[in-house]
Amino acid sequence: MSTILIIDDSPTELHLFQNMLEKNGFDTLVADSGEEGVRQAKASKPDCILMDVVMPGMNGFQATRKLSKDAVTATIPVIIITTKDQETDKIWGMRQGAVEYIVKPVAEKQLVHLINSVMAR
């Protein structure tokens, strides 16, 4: 079974993504900040990470960059999830090490398909 780490500062979003993924057979871990997400990723080495962008402290771009530069976590695919539908955010996220980008609100089937696709690469 694949483990997905969800990093988002919104308890509502964490709960929503966790329910979607668990219903579709994934194990989940959650972190409510970029800093906590980086710590959990290093400790648990999940199969994939869903990363919110706008968070206090270390934002999603900073956390993604940190993960992509660390030998322990560099191979874990990161999917940026944000409410911002701007091409510049997509490009910026990819430059930081993200492999995909998806905009909230996220449809369950779309999210599951994207995660499976990313992990199959």
Secondary structure, DSSP 4 states (H G I P E B T S, - for coil): --EEEEE-S-HHHHHHHHHHHHHTT-EEEEESSHHHHHHHHHHH--SEEEEES--SSS-HHHHHHHHHHSTTTTTS-EEEEES---HHHHHHHHHTT-SEEEESSPPHHHHHHHHHHHHH-
